[in-house]
Amino acid sequence: MRQEHVTLKNVEIKHLFDLIKKHLQEIELDIIHEEAHENYWNLKAHKGSKGSIVVGNIRDVEVMISGSRGSHDLVLRTGAWGKDIII
């Protein structure tokens, strides 16, 4: 799993969140969870089939944005899960 962190200043967060979601869908990831509250947005997506679970080939993406008053933190996590399921 890899994680990146970015601080956003004076960004229209709702618009950015919508663009991220659209991009993930364009690269054929399935949105499996979406949550939005005041000053908090979370999106989880993955790509893979049932057969991919066995060989650990599911790609996983999570985007979290939180903050307030023109200053937000964006955390992007990417990786593969289910890699050691047979063991």
ChimeraX attribute file (.defattr): number of C-alpha atoms within 10 A of each C-alpha:
attribute: neighborCount
match mode: 1-to-1
recipient: residues
	/A:1	10
	/A:2	9
	/A:3	12
	/A:4	10
	/A:5	12
	/A:6	11
	/A:7	12
	/A:8	16
	/A:9	13
	/A:10	10
	/A:11	11
	/A:12	10
	/A:13	21
	/A:14	13
	/A:15	10
	/A:16	12
	/A:17	18
	/A:18	10
	/A:19	12
	/A:20	14
	/A:21	19
	/A:22	13
	/A:23	12
	/A:24	18
	/A:25	14
	/A:26	10
	/A:27	9
	/A:28	13
	/A:29	19
	/A:30	17
	/A:31	16
	/A:32	11
	/A:33	11
	/A:34	13
	/A:35	10
	/A:36	14
	/A:37	8
	/A:38	8
	/A:39	13
	/A:40	15
	/A:41	18
	/A:42	17
	/A:43	20
	/A:44	20
	/A:45	20
	/A:46	22
	/A:47	18
	/A:48	16
	/A:49	10
	/A:50	9
	/A:51	10
	/A:52	15
	/A:53	18
	/A:54	14
	/A:55	14
	/A:56	16
	/A:57	18
	/A:58	19
	/A:59	18
	/A:60	18
	/A:61	21
	/A:62	19
	/A:63	20
	/A:64	18
	/A:65	23
	/A:66	19
	/A:67	16
	/A:68	12
	/A:69	8
	/A:70	11
	/A:71	13
	/A:72	19
	/A:73	16
	/A:74	17
	/A:75	16
	/A:76	16
	/A:77	15
	/A:78	17
	/A:79	14
	/A:80	17
	/A:81	17
	/A:82	14
	/A:83	14
	/A:84	10
	/A:85	10
	/A:86	9
	/A:87	4
